[in-house]
Amino acid sequence: MPKMVYCNFCKRPIKPGEGLMYVRLDGTVERYCSSKCFKSAVKLHRNPRRTKWVIKSAQ
């Protein structure tokens, strides 16, 4: 059974075989559920706490 992974930006679960995997120069692996999350995090440097469509974690 594949391990459940979550989007680094919006924290939604990613099904096996879907989404984007981004490897930074230092070797850290980041997974994103869609190009929307990827562009928001990597290209636009948005803060996920300030976007309305991101799942807010209960603290």
mmJSON file of the N, C-alpha and C atoms, coordinates in Angstrom:
{"data_MODEL":{"atom_site":{
"group_PDB":["ATOM","ATOM","ATOM","ATOM","ATOM","ATOM","ATOM","ATOM","ATOM","ATOM","ATOM","ATOM","ATOM","ATOM","ATOM","ATOM","ATOM","ATOM","ATOM","ATOM","ATOM","ATOM","ATOM","ATOM","ATOM","ATOM","ATOM","ATOM","ATOM","ATOM","ATOM","ATOM","ATOM","ATOM","ATOM","ATOM","ATOM","ATOM","ATOM","ATOM","ATOM","ATOM","ATOM","ATOM","ATOM","ATOM","ATOM","ATOM","ATOM","ATOM","ATOM","ATOM","ATOM","ATOM","ATOM","ATOM","ATOM","ATOM","ATOM","ATOM","ATOM","ATOM","ATOM","ATOM","ATOM","ATOM","ATOM","ATOM","ATOM","ATOM","ATOM","ATOM","ATOM","ATOM","ATOM","ATOM","ATOM","ATOM","ATOM","ATOM","ATOM","ATOM","ATOM","ATOM","ATOM","ATOM","ATOM","ATOM","ATOM","ATOM","ATOM","ATOM","ATOM","ATOM","ATOM","ATOM","ATOM","ATOM","ATOM","ATOM","ATOM","ATOM","ATOM","ATOM","ATOM","ATOM","ATOM","ATOM","ATOM","ATOM","ATOM","ATOM","ATOM","ATOM","ATOM","ATOM","ATOM","ATOM","ATOM","ATOM","ATOM","ATOM","ATOM","ATOM","ATOM","ATOM","ATOM","ATOM","ATOM","ATOM","ATOM","ATOM","ATOM","ATOM","ATOM","ATOM","ATOM","ATOM","ATOM","ATOM","ATOM","ATOM","ATOM","ATOM","ATOM","ATOM","ATOM","ATOM","ATOM","ATOM","ATOM","ATOM","ATOM","ATOM","ATOM","ATOM","ATOM","ATOM","ATOM","ATOM","ATOM","ATOM","ATOM","ATOM","ATOM","ATOM","ATOM","ATOM","ATOM","ATOM","ATOM","ATOM","ATOM","ATOM","ATOM","ATOM","ATOM"],
"id":[1,2,3,4,5,6,7,8,9,10,11,12,13,14,15,16,17,18,19,20,21,22,23,24,25,26,27,28,29,30,31,32,33,34,35,36,37,38,39,40,41,42,43,44,45,46,47,48,49,50,51,52,53,54,55,56,57,58,59,60,61,62,63,64,65,66,67,68,69,70,71,72,73,74,75,76,77,78,79,80,81,82,83,84,85,86,87,88,89,90,91,92,93,94,95,96,97,98,99,100,101,102,103,104,105,106,107,108,109,110,111,112,113,114,115,116,117,118,119,120,121,122,123,124,125,126,127,128,129,130,131,132,133,134,135,136,137,138,139,140,141,142,143,144,145,146,147,148,149,150,151,152,153,154,155,156,157,158,159,160,161,162,163,164,165,166,167,168,169,170,171,172,173,174,175,176,177],
"type_symbol":["N","C","C","N","C","C","N","C","C","N","C","C","N","C","C","N","C","C","N","C","C","N","C","C","N","C","C","N","C","C","N","C","C","N","C","C","N","C","C","N","C","C","N","C","C","N","C","C","N","C","C","N","C","C","N","C","C","N","C","C","N","C","C","N","C","C","N","C","C","N","C","C","N","C","C","N","C","C","N","C","C","N","C","C","N","C","C","N","C","C","N","C","C","N","C","C","N","C","C","N","C","C","N","C","C","N","C","C","N","C","C","N","C","C","N","C","C","N","C","C","N","C","C","N","C","C","N","C","C","N","C","C","N","C","C","N","C","C","N","C","C","N","C","C","N","C","C","N","C","C","N","C","C","N","C","C","N","C","C","N","C","C","N","C","C","N","C","C","N","C","C","N","C","C","N","C","C"],
"label_atom_id":["N","CA","C","N","CA","C","N","CA","C","N","CA","C","N","CA","C","N","CA","C","N","CA","C","N","CA","C","N","CA","C","N","CA","C","N","CA","C","N","CA","C","N","CA","C","N","CA","C","N","CA","C","N","CA","C","N","CA","C","N","CA","C","N","CA","C","N","CA","C","N","CA","C","N","CA","C","N","CA","C","N","CA","C","N","CA","C","N","CA","C","N","CA","C","N","CA","C","N","CA","C","N","CA","C","N","CA","C","N","CA","C","N","CA","C","N","CA","C","N","CA","C","N","CA","C","N","CA","C","N","CA","C","N","CA","C","N","CA","C","N","CA","C","N","CA","C","N","CA","C","N","CA","C","N","CA","C","N","CA","C","N","CA","C","N","CA","C","N","CA","C","N","CA","C","N","CA","C","N","CA","C","N","CA","C","N","CA","C","N","CA","C","N","CA","C","N","CA","C","N","CA","C","N","CA","C"],
"label_alt_id":[null,null,null,null,null,null,null,null,null,null,null,null,null,null,null,null,null,null,null,null,null,null,null,null,null,null,null,null,null,null,null,null,null,null,null,null,null,null,null,null,null,null,null,null,null,null,null,null,null,null,null,null,null,null,null,null,null,null,null,null,null,null,null,null,null,null,null,null,null,null,null,null,null,null,null,null,null,null,null,null,null,null,null,null,null,null,null,null,null,null,null,null,null,null,null,null,null,null,null,null,null,null,null,null,null,null,null,null,null,null,null,null,null,null,null,null,null,null,null,null,null,null,null,null,null,null,null,null,null,null,null,null,null,null,null,null,null,null,null,null,null,null,null,null,null,null,null,null,null,null,null,null,null,null,null,null,null,null,null,null,null,null,null,null,null,null,null,null,null,null,null,null,null,null,null,null,null],
"label_comp_id":["MET","MET","MET","PRO","PRO","PRO","LYS","LYS","LYS","MET","MET","MET","VAL","VAL","VAL","TYR","TYR","TYR","CYS","CYS","CYS","ASN","ASN","ASN","PHE","PHE","PHE","CYS","CYS","CYS","LYS","LYS","LYS","ARG","ARG","ARG","PRO","PRO","PRO","ILE","ILE","ILE","LYS","LYS","LYS","PRO","PRO","PRO","GLY","GLY","GLY","GLU","GLU","GLU","GLY","GLY","GLY","LEU","LEU","LEU","MET","MET","MET","TYR","TYR","TYR","VAL","VAL","VAL","ARG","ARG","ARG","LEU","LEU","LEU","ASP","ASP","ASP","GLY","GLY","GLY","THR","THR","THR","VAL","VAL","VAL","GLU","GLU","GLU","ARG","ARG","ARG","TYR","TYR","TYR","CYS","CYS","CYS","SER","SER","SER","SER","SER","SER","LYS","LYS","LYS","CYS","CYS","CYS","PHE","PHE","PHE","LYS","LYS","LYS","SER","SER","SER","ALA","ALA","ALA","VAL","VAL","VAL","LYS","LYS","LYS","LEU","LEU","LEU","HIS","HIS","HIS","ARG","ARG","ARG","ASN","ASN","ASN","PRO","PRO","PRO","ARG","ARG","ARG","ARG","ARG","ARG","THR","THR","THR","LYS","LYS","LYS","TRP","TRP","TRP","VAL","VAL","VAL","ILE","ILE","ILE","LYS","LYS","LYS","SER","SER","SER","ALA","ALA","ALA","GLN","GLN","GLN"],
"label_asym_id":["A","A","A","A","A","A","A","A","A","A","A","A","A","A","A","A","A","A","A","A","A","A","A","A","A","A","A","A","A","A","A","A","A","A","A","A","A","A","A","A","A","A","A","A","A","A","A","A","A","A","A","A","A","A","A","A","A","A","A","A","A","A","A","A","A","A","A","A","A","A","A","A","A","A","A","A","A","A","A","A","A","A","A","A","A","A","A","A","A","A","A","A","A","A","A","A","A","A","A","A","A","A","A","A","A","A","A","A","A","A","A","A","A","A","A","A","A","A","A","A","A","A","A","A","A","A","A","A","A","A","A","A","A","A","A","A","A","A","A","A","A","A","A","A","A","A","A","A","A","A","A","A","A","A","A","A","A","A","A","A","A","A","A","A","A","A","A","A","A","A","A","A","A","A","A","A","A"],
"label_entity_id":["1","1","1","1","1","1","1","1","1","1","1","1","1","1","1","1","1","1","1","1","1","1","1","1","1","1","1","1","1","1","1","1","1","1","1","1","1","1","1","1","1","1","1","1","1","1","1","1","1","1","1","1","1","1","1","1","1","1","1","1","1","1","1","1","1","1","1","1","1","1","1","1","1","1","1","1","1","1","1","1","1","1","1","1","1","1","1","1","1","1","1","1","1","1","1","1","1","1","1","1","1","1","1","1","1","1","1","1","1","1","1","1","1","1","1","1","1","1","1","1","1","1","1","1","1","1","1","1","1","1","1","1","1","1","1","1","1","1","1","1","1","1","1","1","1","1","1","1","1","1","1","1","1","1","1","1","1","1","1","1","1","1","1","1","1","1","1","1","1","1","1","1","1","1","1","1","1"],
"label_seq_id":[1,1,1,2,2,2,3,3,3,4,4,4,5,5,5,6,6,6,7,7,7,8,8,8,9,9,9,10,10,10,11,11,11,12,12,12,13,13,13,14,14,14,15,15,15,16,16,16,17,17,17,18,18,18,19,19,19,20,20,20,21,21,21,22,22,22,23,23,23,24,24,24,25,25,25,26,26,26,27,27,27,28,28,28,29,29,29,30,30,30,31,31,31,32,32,32,33,33,33,34,34,34,35,35,35,36,36,36,37,37,37,38,38,38,39,39,39,40,40,40,41,41,41,42,42,42,43,43,43,44,44,44,45,45,45,46,46,46,47,47,47,48,48,48,49,49,49,50,50,50,51,51,51,52,52,52,53,53,53,54,54,54,55,55,55,56,56,56,57,57,57,58,58,58,59,59,59],
"pdbx_PDB_ins_code":[null,null,null,null,null,null,null,null,null,null,null,null,null,null,null,null,null,null,null,null,null,null,null,null,null,null,null,null,null,null,null,null,null,null,null,null,null,null,null,null,null,null,null,null,null,null,null,null,null,null,null,null,null,null,null,null,null,null,null,null,null,null,null,null,null,null,null,null,null,null,null,null,null,null,null,null,null,null,null,null,null,null,null,null,null,null,null,null,null,null,null,null,null,null,null,null,null,null,null,null,null,null,null,null,null,null,null,null,null,null,null,null,null,null,null,null,null,null,null,null,null,null,null,null,null,null,null,null,null,null,null,null,null,null,null,null,null,null,null,null,null,null,null,null,null,null,null,null,null,null,null,null,null,null,null,null,null,null,null,null,null,null,null,null,null,null,null,null,null,null,null,null,null,null,null,null,null],
"Cartn_x":[0.848,0.0,0.894,0.679,1.483,1.217,2.237,2.114,1.309,0.42,-0.398,0.479,0.509,1.274,0.302,0.729,-0.097,0.612,-0.161,0.367,1.109,2.259,3.049,2.419,1.528,0.934,-0.453,-1.357,-2.743,-3.109,-2.221,-2.403,-3.502,-3.9,-4.869,-4.137,-4.793,-4.139,-3.939,-2.83,-2.509,-2.585,-3.344,-3.458,-2.156,-1.817,-0.607,-0.673,0.395,0.455,-0.06,-0.51,-1.035,-0.193,-0.368,0.317,1.697,2.402,3.742,4.735,5.929,7.001,8.107,8.504,9.512,10.692,11.889,13.098,13.94,14.214,15.03,16.51,17.353,18.784,19.45,18.886,19.471,18.981,18.118,17.677,16.346,15.719,14.42,13.346,12.438,11.37,10.084,9.429,8.151,7.124,5.936,4.876,3.701,3.141,2.02,0.9,-0.345,-1.496,-1.852,-1.509,-1.889,-0.88,-1.002,-0.124,-0.468,-1.714,-2.129,-1.332,-1.199,-0.43,1.058,1.56,2.972,3.339,2.541,2.824,2.701,1.72,1.534,2.717,3.242,4.327,5.69,6.024,7.381,7.588,6.676,6.883,6.411,5.255,4.685,5.017,5.589,5.995,4.845,3.671,2.51,2.568,1.971,1.871,0.554,0.589,-0.656,-1.634,-1.155,-2.059,-2.915,-2.501,-3.248,-4.158,-4.112,-4.995,-6.259,-7.4,-8.685,-9.031,-8.501,-8.885,-8.044,-7.086,-6.233,-6.923,-6.755,-7.321,-6.549,-7.256,-6.622,-6.526,-5.352,-5.18,-5.706,-6.388,-6.927,-5.816,-5.661,-4.599,-5.163],
"Cartn_y":[-1.179,0.0,1.244,2.164,3.376,4.285,5.011,5.948,7.168,7.628,8.802,10.045,10.861,12.095,13.271,14.393,15.595,16.735,17.637,18.795,19.704,20.181,21.054,22.434,22.81,24.136,24.11,23.27,23.319,22.176,21.229,20.109,19.132,19.106,18.117,16.818,15.665,14.391,14.259,13.642,13.424,11.932,11.539,10.133,9.681,8.393,7.885,8.069,8.598,8.82,10.161,11.0,12.309,13.396,14.612,15.751,15.989,16.937,17.323,17.087,16.625,16.454,17.423,18.309,19.334,19.075,18.95,18.704,19.965,20.506,21.719,21.374,22.38,22.159,21.504,21.707,21.093,19.659,19.156,17.77,17.543,18.576,18.39,18.186,17.27,16.933,17.57,18.311,18.934,18.402,18.083,17.548,18.514,18.711,19.628,18.903,19.185,18.49,19.027,20.283,20.875,21.954,22.412,23.485,24.789,24.917,26.103,26.216,25.106,25.1,25.291,24.66,24.787,26.227,26.87,28.255,29.202,28.957,29.821,29.728,28.522,28.326,28.702,28.176,28.298,29.586,29.902,31.055,32.369,32.336,33.57,33.804,32.802,32.896,33.344,32.771,33.116,32.384,32.995,32.402,31.625,30.3,29.536,29.956,30.569,31.012,32.19,32.902,34.08,33.814,32.608,32.288,31.632,31.976,31.543,30.108,29.582,28.251,27.135,27.46,26.456,25.897,24.59,23.948,24.419,25.006,25.495,24.341,24.104,23.017,23.451,22.555,22.841,22.763,23.807,23.852,24.03],
"Cartn_z":[0.0,0.0,0.0,-0.954,-1.002,0.193,0.568,1.683,1.243,2.104,1.795,1.932,0.892,0.926,0.847,1.362,1.402,0.691,0.14,-0.575,0.411,0.007,0.875,1.026,0.137,0.215,0.854,0.331,0.812,1.755,1.975,2.915,2.505,1.243,0.768,0.446,0.6,0.265,-1.244,-1.627,-3.031,-3.305,-4.31,-4.684,-5.344,-5.221,-5.88,-7.4,-7.963,-9.402,-9.851,-8.938,-9.289,-8.637,-9.073,-8.476,-9.061,-8.464,-8.897,-7.781,-8.155,-7.187,-7.579,-6.672,-6.926,-6.01,-6.596,-5.817,-5.849,-4.679,-4.582,-4.724,-4.87,-5.066,-3.862,-2.658,-1.467,-1.255,-2.135,-2.066,-1.383,-0.864,-0.215,-1.283,-1.019,-1.953,-1.469,-2.347,-2.041,-3.019,-2.523,-3.364,-3.37,-4.556,-4.735,-5.458,-5.086,-5.665,-7.045,-7.33,-8.609,-8.994,-10.234,-10.684,-9.971,-9.517,-8.76,-7.47,-6.744,-5.501,-5.776,-6.83,-7.182,-7.51,-8.356,-8.734,-7.551,-6.697,-5.531,-4.582,-4.39,-3.434,-4.007,-5.178,-5.706,-6.494,-7.38,-8.256,-7.64,-6.951,-6.413,-4.948,-4.278,-2.865,-1.958,-2.19,-1.365,-0.035,0.96,2.281,2.344,2.594,2.6,3.7,4.75,5.812,5.391,4.338,3.911,2.713,2.154,1.038,1.561,0.989,1.519,1.153,0.031,-0.425,0.188,1.036,1.679,2.909,3.14,4.331,5.551,6.483,7.709,8.71,9.239,10.204,11.565,12.244,13.574,14.604,15.369,16.361,17.752],
"occupancy":[1.0,1.0,1.0,1.0,1.0,1.0,1.0,1.0,1.0,1.0,1.0,1.0,1.0,1.0,1.0,1.0,1.0,1.0,1.0,1.0,1.0,1.0,1.0,1.0,1.0,1.0,1.0,1.0,1.0,1.0,1.0,1.0,1.0,1.0,1.0,1.0,1.0,1.0,1.0,1.0,1.0,1.0,1.0,1.0,1.0,1.0,1.0,1.0,1.0,1.0,1.0,1.0,1.0,1.0,1.0,1.0,1.0,1.0,1.0,1.0,1.0,1.0,1.0,1.0,1.0,1.0,1.0,1.0,1.0,1.0,1.0,1.0,1.0,1.0,1.0,1.0,1.0,1.0,1.0,1.0,1.0,1.0,1.0,1.0,1.0,1.0,1.0,1.0,1.0,1.0,1.0,1.0,1.0,1.0,1.0,1.0,1.0,1.0,1.0,1.0,1.0,1.0,1.0,1.0,1.0,1.0,1.0,1.0,1.0,1.0,1.0,1.0,1.0,1.0,1.0,1.0,1.0,1.0,1.0,1.0,1.0,1.0,1.0,1.0,1.0,1.0,1.0,1.0,1.0,1.0,1.0,1.0,1.0,1.0,1.0,1.0,1.0,1.0,1.0,1.0,1.0,1.0,1.0,1.0,1.0,1.0,1.0,1.0,1.0,1.0,1.0,1.0,1.0,1.0,1.0,1.0,1.0,1.0,1.0,1.0,1.0,1.0,1.0,1.0,1.0,1.0,1.0,1.0,1.0,1.0,1.0,1.0,1.0,1.0,1.0,1.0,1.0],
"B_iso_or_equiv":[0.0,0.0,0.0,0.0,0.0,0.0,0.0,0.0,0.0,0.0,0.0,0.0,0.0,0.0,0.0,0.0,0.0,0.0,0.0,0.0,0.0,0.0,0.0,0.0,0.0,0.0,0.0,0.0,0.0,0.0,0.0,0.0,0.0,0.0,0.0,0.0,0.0,0.0,0.0,0.0,0.0,0.0,0.0,0.0,0.0,0.0,0.0,0.0,0.0,0.0,0.0,0.0,0.0,0.0,0.0,0.0,0.0,0.0,0.0,0.0,0.0,0.0,0.0,0.0,0.0,0.0,0.0,0.0,0.0,0.0,0.0,0.0,0.0,0.0,0.0,0.0,0.0,0.0,0.0,0.0,0.0,0.0,0.0,0.0,0.0,0.0,0.0,0.0,0.0,0.0,0.0,0.0,0.0,0.0,0.0,0.0,0.0,0.0,0.0,0.0,0.0,0.0,0.0,0.0,0.0,0.0,0.0,0.0,0.0,0.0,0.0,0.0,0.0,0.0,0.0,0.0,0.0,0.0,0.0,0.0,0.0,0.0,0.0,0.0,0.0,0.0,0.0,0.0,0.0,0.0,0.0,0.0,0.0,0.0,0.0,0.0,0.0,0.0,0.0,0.0,0.0,0.0,0.0,0.0,0.0,0.0,0.0,0.0,0.0,0.0,0.0,0.0,0.0,0.0,0.0,0.0,0.0,0.0,0.0,0.0,0.0,0.0,0.0,0.0,0.0,0.0,0.0,0.0,0.0,0.0,0.0,0.0,0.0,0.0,0.0,0.0,0.0],
"pdbx_formal_charge":[null,null,null,null,null,null,null,null,null,null,null,null,null,null,null,null,null,null,null,null,null,null,null,null,null,null,null,null,null,null,null,null,null,null,null,null,null,null,null,null,null,null,null,null,null,null,null,null,null,null,null,null,null,null,null,null,null,null,null,null,null,null,null,null,null,null,null,null,null,null,null,null,null,null,null,null,null,null,null,null,null,null,null,null,null,null,null,null,null,null,null,null,null,null,null,null,null,null,null,null,null,null,null,null,null,null,null,null,null,null,null,null,null,null,null,null,null,null,null,null,null,null,null,null,null,null,null,null,null,null,null,null,null,null,null,null,null,null,null,null,null,null,null,null,null,null,null,null,null,null,null,null,null,null,null,null,null,null,null,null,null,null,null,null,null,null,null,null,null,null,null,null,null,null,null,null,null],
"auth_seq_id":[1,1,1,2,2,2,3,3,3,4,4,4,5,5,5,6,6,6,7,7,7,8,8,8,9,9,9,10,10,10,11,11,11,12,12,12,13,13,13,14,14,14,15,15,15,16,16,16,17,17,17,18,18,18,19,19,19,20,20,20,21,21,21,22,22,22,23,23,23,24,24,24,25,25,25,26,26,26,27,27,27,28,28,28,29,29,29,30,30,30,31,31,31,32,32,32,33,33,33,34,34,34,35,35,35,36,36,36,37,37,37,38,38,38,39,39,39,40,40,40,41,41,41,42,42,42,43,43,43,44,44,44,45,45,45,46,46,46,47,47,47,48,48,48,49,49,49,50,50,50,51,51,51,52,52,52,53,53,53,54,54,54,55,55,55,56,56,56,57,57,57,58,58,58,59,59,59],
"auth_comp_id":["MET","MET","MET","PRO","PRO","PRO","LYS","LYS","LYS","MET","MET","MET","VAL","VAL","VAL","TYR","TYR","TYR","CYS","CYS","CYS","ASN","ASN","ASN","PHE","PHE","PHE","CYS","CYS","CYS","LYS","LYS","LYS","ARG","ARG","ARG","PRO","PRO","PRO","ILE","ILE","ILE","LYS","LYS","LYS","PRO","PRO","PRO","GLY","GLY","GLY","GLU","GLU","GLU","GLY","GLY","GLY","LEU","LEU","LEU","MET","MET","MET","TYR","TYR","TYR","VAL","VAL","VAL","ARG","ARG","ARG","LEU","LEU","LEU","ASP","ASP","ASP","GLY","GLY","GLY","THR","THR","THR","VAL","VAL","VAL","GLU","GLU","GLU","ARG","ARG","ARG","TYR","TYR","TYR","CYS","CYS","CYS","SER","SER","SER","SER","SER","SER","LYS","LYS","LYS","CYS","CYS","CYS","PHE","PHE","PHE","LYS","LYS","LYS","SER","SER","SER","ALA","ALA","ALA","VAL","VAL","VAL","LYS","LYS","LYS","LEU","LEU","LEU","HIS","HIS","HIS","ARG","ARG","ARG","ASN","ASN","ASN","PRO","PRO","PRO","ARG","ARG","ARG","ARG","ARG","ARG","THR","THR","THR","LYS","LYS","LYS","TRP","TRP","TRP","VAL","VAL","VAL","ILE","ILE","ILE","LYS","LYS","LYS","SER","SER","SER","ALA","ALA","ALA","GLN","GLN","GLN"],
"auth_asym_id":["A","A","A","A","A","A","A","A","A","A","A","A","A","A","A","A","A","A","A","A","A","A","A","A","A","A","A","A","A","A","A","A","A","A","A","A","A","A","A","A","A","A","A","A","A","A","A","A","A","A","A","A","A","A","A","A","A","A","A","A","A","A","A","A","A","A","A","A","A","A","A","A","A","A","A","A","A","A","A","A","A","A","A","A","A","A","A","A","A","A","A","A","A","A","A","A","A","A","A","A","A","A","A","A","A","A","A","A","A","A","A","A","A","A","A","A","A","A","A","A","A","A","A","A","A","A","A","A","A","A","A","A","A","A","A","A","A","A","A","A","A","A","A","A","A","A","A","A","A","A","A","A","A","A","A","A","A","A","A","A","A","A","A","A","A","A","A","A","A","A","A","A","A","A","A","A","A"],
"auth_atom_id":["N","CA","C","N","CA","C","N","CA","C","N","CA","C","N","CA","C","N","CA","C","N","CA","C","N","CA","C","N","CA","C","N","CA","C","N","CA","C","N","CA","C","N","CA","C","N","CA","C","N","CA","C","N","CA","C","N","CA","C","N","CA","C","N","CA","C","N","CA","C","N","CA","C","N","CA","C","N","CA","C","N","CA","C","N","CA","C","N","CA","C","N","CA","C","N","CA","C","N","CA","C","N","CA","C","N","CA","C","N","CA","C","N","CA","C","N","CA","C","N","CA","C","N","CA","C","N","CA","C","N","CA","C","N","CA","C","N","CA","C","N","CA","C","N","CA","C","N","CA","C","N","CA","C","N","CA","C","N","CA","C","N","CA","C","N","CA","C","N","CA","C","N","CA","C","N","CA","C","N","CA","C","N","CA","C","N","CA","C","N","CA","C","N","CA","C","N","CA","C","N","CA","C","N","CA","C"],
"pdbx_PDB_model_num":[1,1,1,1,1,1,1,1,1,1,1,1,1,1,1,1,1,1,1,1,1,1,1,1,1,1,1,1,1,1,1,1,1,1,1,1,1,1,1,1,1,1,1,1,1,1,1,1,1,1,1,1,1,1,1,1,1,1,1,1,1,1,1,1,1,1,1,1,1,1,1,1,1,1,1,1,1,1,1,1,1,1,1,1,1,1,1,1,1,1,1,1,1,1,1,1,1,1,1,1,1,1,1,1,1,1,1,1,1,1,1,1,1,1,1,1,1,1,1,1,1,1,1,1,1,1,1,1,1,1,1,1,1,1,1,1,1,1,1,1,1,1,1,1,1,1,1,1,1,1,1,1,1,1,1,1,1,1,1,1,1,1,1,1,1,1,1,1,1,1,1,1,1,1,1,1,1]
}}}
